[in-house]
Amino acid sequence: MIDQNAAKHELSITRLIHASPETVYKVWTERTGEWWAPRPYTTPVVDFELRPGGRAYTMMRSPDGADMPHDGVFLEVVPNRKIVVTDAFKPGWITQDAFMLAIVTFDPEGSGTRYTARVQHWSEEAMKQHEQMGFHEGWGIVAGQLAELAEGRLVSSAA
């Protein structure tokens, strides 16, 4: 059963990436620090345990050196097809203030991948806050950075 409130509080982006789902998934999971944050922000720390209940930790760094940690857990991991992650829990199912649930899919489309990131929020206020933080621009930029790596147009952007 689909929760209509979840869809009501959802933001999403999608992009056709000219690489196989396997390649896009591999870049998403293994080269995260290279594309996760919109440049000139960086992601110097990535700690992923790709399994349900596994840690999903990233730390973004702003150009002025401010660190922005994000700790959560993976809820579902289907290699090459789907990743579901939330910040509602820390590893060990320890609850914390929740902001969102992200559902990322890697769907075959022609000779490429339809990459979609759907982000559900617990309230309209949280969704609006995320939108005002620049969700569409920021998540669009990082989808482009992911595409550059997956398509082989950018060898490495690691600092």
TABEL-V366447 format. One record per pair of residues at least 12 apart in sequence whose C-alpha atoms are under 10 Angstrom apart, sorted by the first residue. I is the first residue (numbers start at 0). J is the second residue. D is the distance in Angstrom with one decimal. If there is no record, write none. Layout:
BEGIN
i->I j->J d->D
i->I j->J d->D
END
This chain:
BEGIN
i->4 j->119 d->9.2
i->4 j->120 d->9.2
i->4 j->121 d->8.4
i->4 j->122 d->8.4
i->4 j->123 d->9.1
i->5 j->100 d->9.6
i->5 j->118 d->9.2
i->5 j->119 d->5.9
i->5 j->120 d->6.8
i->5 j->121 d->7.2
i->5 j->122 d->8.5
i->5 j->123 d->9.6
i->6 j->117 d->9.4
i->6 j->118 d->9.2
i->6 j->119 d->7.0
i->6 j->120 d->8.9
i->7 j->119 d->8.4
i->7 j->120 d->8.9
i->7 j->121 d->9.8
i->7 j->122 d->9.0
i->7 j->123 d->7.9
i->7 j->126 d->9.3
i->8 j->99 d->9.7
i->8 j->118 d->8.3
i->8 j->119 d->5.7
i->8 j->120 d->5.4
i->8 j->121 d->7.0
i->8 j->122 d->6.3
i->8 j->123 d->5.6
i->8 j->124 d->8.8
i->8 j->125 d->8.2
i->8 j->126 d->5.7
i->8 j->127 d->8.5
i->9 j->99 d->9.3
i->9 j->100 d->9.4
i->9 j->101 d->9.5
i->9 j->117 d->6.7
i->9 j->118 d->5.4
i->9 j->119 d->4.4
i->9 j->120 d->6.3
i->9 j->121 d->9.2
i->9 j->122 d->9.5
i->9 j->123 d->8.9
i->9 j->126 d->6.9
i->9 j->127 d->9.8
i->9 j->130 d->10.0
i->10 j->101 d->9.6
i->10 j->116 d->8.4
i->10 j->117 d->5.9
i->10 j->118 d->5.2
i->10 j->119 d->6.6
i->10 j->120 d->8.4
i->10 j->126 d->7.3
i->10 j->127 d->9.4
i->10 j->129 d->8.6
i->10 j->130 d->7.7
i->10 j->134 d->7.8
i->10 j->135 d->8.0
i->11 j->101 d->9.3
i->11 j->102 d->9.3
i->11 j->103 d->9.6
i->11 j->115 d->7.2
i->11 j->116 d->5.5
i->11 j->117 d->4.3
i->11 j->118 d->6.0
i->11 j->119 d->8.6
i->11 j->134 d->8.6
i->11 j->135 d->7.6
i->11 j->138 d->8.6
i->11 j->139 d->9.5
i->12 j->103 d->9.8
i->12 j->114 d->8.3
i->12 j->115 d->5.8
i->12 j->116 d->5.5
i->12 j->117 d->6.7
i->12 j->118 d->8.9
i->12 j->134 d->9.0
i->12 j->135 d->6.9
i->12 j->136 d->9.5
i->12 j->138 d->7.1
i->12 j->139 d->6.6
i->12 j->142 d->8.4
i->13 j->103 d->9.6
i->13 j->104 d->9.4
i->13 j->113 d->6.9
i->13 j->114 d->5.5
i->13 j->115 d->4.2
i->13 j->116 d->6.4
i->13 j->117 d->8.5
i->13 j->138 d->9.5
i->13 j->139 d->8.1
i->13 j->142 d->8.1
i->14 j->112 d->8.2
i->14 j->113 d->5.9
i->14 j->114 d->5.3
i->14 j->115 d->6.6
i->14 j->116 d->9.1
i->14 j->139 d->8.3
i->14 j->142 d->7.1
i->14 j->143 d->8.1
i->14 j->146 d->8.5
i->15 j->105 d->9.7
i->15 j->106 d->9.4
i->15 j->107 d->9.5
i->15 j->108 d->7.8
i->15 j->109 d->9.7
i->15 j->110 d->10.0
i->15 j->111 d->6.8
i->15 j->112 d->5.7
i->15 j->113 d->4.6
i->15 j->114 d->6.1
i->15 j->115 d->8.7
i->15 j->142 d->9.6
i->15 j->143 d->9.8
i->15 j->146 d->8.4
i->16 j->105 d->9.5
i->16 j->107 d->9.7
i->16 j->108 d->9.0
i->16 j->110 d->9.2
i->16 j->111 d->5.7
i->16 j->112 d->5.2
i->16 j->113 d->6.3
i->16 j->114 d->6.8
i->16 j->142 d->8.9
i->16 j->143 d->8.6
i->16 j->145 d->8.6
i->16 j->146 d->5.5
i->16 j->147 d->8.6
i->16 j->149 d->7.6
i->16 j->150 d->7.2
i->17 j->108 d->9.2
i->17 j->109 d->9.0
i->17 j->110 d->6.9
i->17 j->111 d->4.4
i->17 j->112 d->6.4
i->17 j->113 d->8.9
i->17 j->146 d->7.5
i->17 j->147 d->9.3
i->17 j->149 d->7.8
i->17 j->150 d->5.9
i->17 j->151 d->9.6
i->18 j->107 d->9.3
i->18 j->108 d->9.8
i->18 j->109 d->9.9
i->18 j->110 d->7.0
i->18 j->111 d->4.7
i->18 j->112 d->6.1
i->18 j->113 d->9.6
i->18 j->146 d->8.1
i->18 j->147 d->9.9
i->18 j->148 d->9.7
i->18 j->149 d->6.1
i->18 j->150 d->5.6
i->18 j->151 d->8.8
i->19 j->79 d->9.0
i->19 j->105 d->8.8
i->19 j->106 d->9.0
i->19 j->107 d->7.1
i->19 j->108 d->8.8
i->19 j->109 d->9.4
i->19 j->110 d->6.8
i->19 j->111 d->5.1
i->19 j->112 d->5.7
i->19 j->113 d->9.4
i->19 j->149 d->8.4
i->19 j->150 d->9.0
i->20 j->78 d->9.3
i->20 j->79 d->5.6
i->20 j->80 d->6.9
i->20 j->81 d->9.9
i->20 j->104 d->9.1
i->20 j->105 d->5.4
i->20 j->106 d->6.5
i->20 j->107 d->6.1
i->20 j->108 d->9.0
i->20 j->110 d->9.4
i->20 j->111 d->7.1
i->20 j->112 d->5.3
i->20 j->113 d->8.2
i->20 j->114 d->8.4
i->20 j->149 d->9.4
i->21 j->78 d->8.0
i->21 j->79 d->4.9
i->21 j->80 d->8.1
i->21 j->105 d->8.3
i->21 j->106 d->9.9
i->21 j->107 d->9.5
i->21 j->112 d->9.0
i->21 j->149 d->9.6
i->22 j->79 d->8.0
i->22 j->105 d->9.8
i->22 j->111 d->9.7
i->22 j->112 d->9.2
i->22 j->148 d->9.4
i->22 j->149 d->6.0
i->22 j->150 d->8.5
i->23 j->79 d->7.7
i->23 j->80 d->9.6
i->23 j->105 d->7.4
i->23 j->111 d->9.2
i->23 j->112 d->7.5
i->23 j->113 d->9.8
i->23 j->114 d->8.3
i->23 j->145 d->7.5
i->23 j->146 d->7.6
i->23 j->148 d->8.4
i->23 j->149 d->5.4
i->23 j->150 d->8.4
i->24 j->77 d->9.9
i->24 j->78 d->7.3
i->24 j->79 d->5.1
i->24 j->80 d->7.4
i->24 j->81 d->8.6
i->24 j->82 d->9.2
i->24 j->103 d->9.9
i->24 j->104 d->9.1
i->24 j->105 d->7.0
i->24 j->112 d->9.7
i->24 j->114 d->9.5
i->24 j->145 d->9.7
i->24 j->149 d->8.7
i->25 j->78 d->8.9
i->25 j->79 d->7.6
i->25 j->149 d->8.4
i->26 j->145 d->7.1
i->26 j->146 d->9.0
i->26 j->148 d->7.0
i->26 j->149 d->6.1
i->26 j->150 d->9.9
i->27 j->79 d->9.7
i->27 j->82 d->9.9
i->27 j->142 d->9.8
i->27 j->145 d->7.0
i->27 j->146 d->9.7
i->27 j->148 d->9.4
i->27 j->149 d->8.6
i->28 j->45 d->9.6
i->28 j->47 d->7.9
i->28 j->48 d->9.8
i->28 j->49 d->8.2
i->28 j->78 d->9.7
i->28 j->79 d->9.8
i->28 j->82 d->9.7
i->29 j->45 d->9.5
i->29 j->47 d->9.2
i->30 j->45 d->9.3
i->30 j->145 d->8.9
i->30 j->148 d->8.6
i->30 j->149 d->9.8
i->30 j->155 d->9.1
i->30 j->156 d->10.0
i->30 j->157 d->9.3
i->31 j->43 d->9.7
i->31 j->44 d->9.3
i->31 j->45 d->7.0
i->31 j->46 d->9.7
i->31 j->47 d->9.5
i->31 j->57 d->9.0
i->31 j->145 d->8.5
i->32 j->44 d->7.0
i->32 j->45 d->6.4
i->32 j->46 d->9.9
i->32 j->57 d->8.4
i->32 j->58 d->9.1
i->32 j->59 d->8.8
i->32 j->156 d->8.9
i->32 j->157 d->7.2
i->32 j->158 d->9.6
i->33 j->141 d->9.5
i->33 j->144 d->8.0
i->33 j->145 d->8.2
i->33 j->148 d->8.4
i->33 j->153 d->9.9
i->33 j->154 d->9.8
i->33 j->155 d->6.9
i->33 j->156 d->5.6
i->33 j->157 d->5.3
i->33 j->158 d->8.5
i->34 j->140 d->9.0
i->34 j->141 d->5.8
i->34 j->142 d->7.9
i->34 j->143 d->8.5
i->34 j->144 d->5.2
i->34 j->145 d->5.5
i->34 j->146 d->9.0
i->34 j->147 d->8.9
i->34 j->148 d->8.0
i->34 j->155 d->9.3
i->34 j->156 d->7.8
i->34 j->157 d->8.7
i->35 j->57 d->8.7
i->35 j->58 d->9.7
i->35 j->59 d->8.1
i->35 j->137 d->9.8
i->35 j->138 d->8.9
i->35 j->140 d->9.4
i->35 j->141 d->5.9
i->35 j->142 d->8.5
i->35 j->144 d->8.0
i->35 j->145 d->7.8
i->36 j->57 d->9.8
i->36 j->58 d->9.4
i->36 j->59 d->6.5
i->36 j->60 d->8.4
i->36 j->61 d->9.1
i->36 j->137 d->7.9
i->36 j->138 d->8.5
i->36 j->140 d->8.4
i->36 j->141 d->6.2
i->36 j->142 d->9.8
i->36 j->144 d->8.8
i->37 j->59 d->9.5
i->37 j->61 d->9.6
i->37 j->136 d->9.1
i->37 j->137 d->6.1
i->37 j->138 d->7.9
i->37 j->139 d->8.9
i->37 j->140 d->5.9
i->37 j->141 d->5.5
i->37 j->142 d->9.3
i->37 j->143 d->9.4
i->37 j->144 d->7.9
i->38 j->61 d->9.1
i->38 j->62 d->8.8
i->38 j->137 d->9.5
i->38 j->140 d->8.3
i->38 j->141 d->8.4
i->38 j->144 d->8.8
i->38 j->156 d->9.3
i->39 j->60 d->9.0
i->39 j->61 d->7.4
i->39 j->62 d->6.1
i->39 j->63 d->10.0
i->40 j->59 d->6.8
i->40 j->60 d->5.6
i->40 j->61 d->4.8
i->40 j->62 d->5.6
i->40 j->63 d->9.1
i->40 j->64 d->9.1
i->40 j->65 d->9.7
i->40 j->66 d->9.9
i->41 j->58 d->8.5
i->41 j->59 d->5.6
i->41 j->60 d->5.2
i->41 j->61 d->6.8
i->41 j->62 d->7.9
i->41 j->64 d->9.6
i->41 j->66 d->9.6
i->41 j->156 d->9.5
i->41 j->157 d->8.2
i->41 j->158 d->7.9
i->42 j->57 d->6.9
i->42 j->58 d->5.6
i->42 j->59 d->4.3
i->42 j->60 d->6.0
i->42 j->61 d->9.0
i->42 j->66 d->9.2
i->42 j->67 d->9.2
i->42 j->68 d->9.5
i->42 j->157 d->8.9
i->42 j->158 d->9.5
i->43 j->57 d->8.1
i->43 j->58 d->6.5
i->43 j->59 d->6.7
i->43 j->60 d->7.2
i->43 j->66 d->9.5
i->43 j->157 d->8.7
i->43 j->158 d->8.6
i->44 j->56 d->7.8
i->44 j->57 d->5.6
i->44 j->58 d->5.2
i->44 j->59 d->7.4
i->44 j->60 d->9.2
i->44 j->68 d->8.8
i->45 j->57 d->4.6
i->45 j->58 d->6.7
i->45 j->59 d->9.0
i->45 j->68 d->9.8
i->45 j->69 d->9.8
i->46 j->58 d->9.0
i->46 j->70 d->9.3
i->47 j->71 d->9.7
i->47 j->72 d->8.7
i->47 j->73 d->8.6
i->48 j->72 d->8.5
i->48 j->73 d->7.9
i->48 j->90 d->9.8
i->49 j->72 d->9.0
i->49 j->73 d->6.8
i->49 j->74 d->9.3
i->49 j->75 d->8.6
i->49 j->76 d->6.5
i->49 j->77 d->9.3
i->49 j->78 d->9.0
i->49 j->82 d->8.7
i->49 j->84 d->9.9
i->50 j->72 d->8.7
i->50 j->73 d->6.2
i->50 j->74 d->7.4
i->50 j->75 d->6.7
i->50 j->76 d->5.8
i->50 j->77 d->8.8
i->50 j->78 d->9.8
i->50 j->82 d->9.4
i->50 j->83 d->10.0
i->51 j->72 d->7.4
i->51 j->73 d->5.1
i->51 j->74 d->4.5
i->51 j->75 d->5.1
i->51 j->76 d->6.5
i->51 j->77 d->9.8
i->51 j->82 d->9.6
i->51 j->83 d->8.8
i->51 j->84 d->8.8
i->51 j->90 d->10.0
i->52 j->71 d->9.0
i->52 j->72 d->5.5
i->52 j->73 d->5.4
i->52 j->74 d->5.9
i->52 j->75 d->8.2
i->52 j->76 d->9.9
i->52 j->84 d->9.3
i->52 j->88 d->8.9
i->52 j->89 d->8.6
i->52 j->90 d->6.3
i->52 j->91 d->7.1
i->52 j->92 d->7.2
i->53 j->71 d->8.5
i->53 j->72 d->5.4
i->53 j->73 d->5.5
i->53 j->74 d->7.9
i->53 j->75 d->9.5
i->53 j->76 d->9.7
i->53 j->84 d->9.5
i->53 j->89 d->8.9
i->53 j->90 d->6.3
i->53 j->91 d->8.4
i->53 j->92 d->9.5
i->54 j->70 d->7.4
i->54 j->71 d->6.1
i->54 j->72 d->4.7
i->54 j->73 d->6.5
i->54 j->74 d->9.8
i->54 j->84 d->9.3
i->54 j->88 d->9.3
i->54 j->89 d->7.1
i->54 j->90 d->5.4
i->54 j->91 d->8.8
i->54 j->92 d->10.0
i->55 j->69 d->8.0
i->55 j->70 d->6.0
i->55 j->71 d->5.0
i->55 j->72 d->4.8
i->55 j->73 d->6.1
i->55 j->74 d->9.8
i->55 j->84 d->7.3
i->55 j->85 d->8.3
i->55 j->86 d->8.4
i->55 j->88 d->9.9
i->55 j->89 d->8.4
i->55 j->90 d->8.3
i->56 j->68 d->7.4
i->56 j->69 d->5.7
i->56 j->70 d->4.5
i->56 j->71 d->6.1
i->56 j->72 d->7.9
i->56 j->73 d->9.8
i->56 j->86 d->9.3
i->56 j->89 d->9.1
i->56 j->90 d->9.6
i->57 j->69 d->5.3
i->57 j->70 d->6.7
i->57 j->71 d->8.9
i->58 j->70 d->8.5
i->69 j->85 d->10.0
i->69 j->86 d->7.5
i->69 j->89 d->9.8
i->70 j->85 d->8.6
i->70 j->86 d->6.1
i->70 j->87 d->9.0
i->70 j->88 d->8.0
i->70 j->89 d->6.2
i->70 j->90 d->8.5
i->70 j->95 d->9.4
i->71 j->84 d->7.0
i->71 j->85 d->5.5
i->71 j->86 d->4.1
i->71 j->87 d->6.6
i->71 j->88 d->5.4
i->71 j->89 d->4.8
i->71 j->90 d->6.8
i->71 j->92 d->9.3
i->71 j->93 d->9.5
i->71 j->94 d->9.5
i->71 j->95 d->8.9
i->71 j->97 d->9.2
i->71 j->99 d->9.9
i->71 j->100 d->9.6
i->72 j->84 d->5.7
i->72 j->85 d->5.7
i->72 j->86 d->6.5
i->72 j->87 d->8.0
i->72 j->88 d->6.1
i->72 j->89 d->5.9
i->72 j->90 d->5.9
i->72 j->91 d->8.8
i->72 j->92 d->8.1
i->72 j->93 d->9.8
i->72 j->100 d->9.9
i->73 j->85 d->6.5
i->73 j->86 d->8.9
i->73 j->88 d->9.2
i->73 j->89 d->9.6
i->73 j->90 d->9.0
i->73 j->100 d->9.7
i->73 j->101 d->9.5
i->74 j->88 d->9.8
i->74 j->100 d->9.3
i->74 j->101 d->9.7
i->74 j->102 d->9.6
i->75 j->102 d->9.0
i->76 j->103 d->9.7
i->77 j->104 d->9.3
i->77 j->105 d->9.8
i->78 j->105 d->9.3
i->79 j->104 d->8.4
i->79 j->105 d->6.4
i->79 j->106 d->8.5
i->79 j->107 d->9.7
i->80 j->103 d->8.3
i->80 j->104 d->5.6
i->80 j->105 d->4.7
i->80 j->106 d->6.3
i->80 j->107 d->8.7
i->80 j->112 d->9.7
i->80 j->114 d->9.5
i->81 j->102 d->7.3
i->81 j->103 d->5.6
i->81 j->104 d->4.4
i->81 j->105 d->6.1
i->81 j->106 d->8.5
i->81 j->114 d->9.8
i->81 j->115 d->9.6
i->81 j->116 d->9.9
i->82 j->101 d->8.0
i->82 j->102 d->6.0
i->82 j->103 d->5.1
i->82 j->104 d->6.5
i->82 j->105 d->8.8
i->82 j->116 d->9.4
i->83 j->100 d->7.2
i->83 j->101 d->5.6
i->83 j->102 d->4.5
i->83 j->103 d->6.3
i->83 j->104 d->8.7
i->83 j->116 d->9.7
i->83 j->117 d->9.5
i->83 j->118 d->9.7
i->84 j->99 d->8.6
i->84 j->100 d->5.8
i->84 j->101 d->5.3
i->84 j->102 d->6.7
i->84 j->103 d->8.5
i->84 j->118 d->9.6
i->85 j->97 d->7.8
i->85 j->98 d->8.1
i->85 j->99 d->6.0
i->85 j->100 d->4.4
i->85 j->101 d->6.2
i->85 j->102 d->8.9
i->85 j->118 d->9.5
i->85 j->119 d->9.5
i->86 j->98 d->6.5
i->86 j->99 d->6.2
i->86 j->100 d->6.9
i->86 j->101 d->9.1
i->87 j->99 d->7.3
i->87 j->100 d->7.8
i->87 j->121 d->10.0
i->97 j->120 d->8.5
i->97 j->121 d->7.7
i->97 j->125 d->9.5
i->98 j->118 d->9.8
i->98 j->119 d->8.6
i->98 j->120 d->6.1
i->98 j->121 d->6.9
i->98 j->122 d->8.7
i->98 j->125 d->6.6
i->98 j->126 d->8.6
i->98 j->128 d->9.8
i->98 j->129 d->8.9
i->99 j->118 d->6.4
i->99 j->119 d->5.5
i->99 j->120 d->4.6
i->99 j->121 d->6.7
i->99 j->122 d->9.3
i->99 j->125 d->8.1
i->99 j->126 d->8.5
i->99 j->129 d->9.3
i->100 j->117 d->8.2
i->100 j->118 d->5.7
i->100 j->119 d->5.2
i->100 j->120 d->6.5
i->100 j->121 d->8.5
i->101 j->116 d->6.7
i->101 j->117 d->5.7
i->101 j->118 d->4.4
i->101 j->119 d->6.3
i->101 j->120 d->8.9
i->102 j->115 d->8.0
i->102 j->116 d->5.8
i->102 j->117 d->5.1
i->102 j->118 d->6.3
i->102 j->119 d->8.2
i->103 j->115 d->5.6
i->103 j->116 d->4.4
i->103 j->117 d->6.4
i->103 j->118 d->8.5
i->104 j->116 d->6.6
i->104 j->117 d->8.6
i->111 j->150 d->9.5
i->112 j->146 d->9.8
i->114 j->142 d->8.1
i->114 j->145 d->9.8
i->114 j->146 d->9.2
i->115 j->142 d->9.0
i->116 j->138 d->8.4
i->116 j->139 d->9.7
i->116 j->142 d->8.9
i->118 j->134 d->9.6
i->144 j->156 d->9.2
END
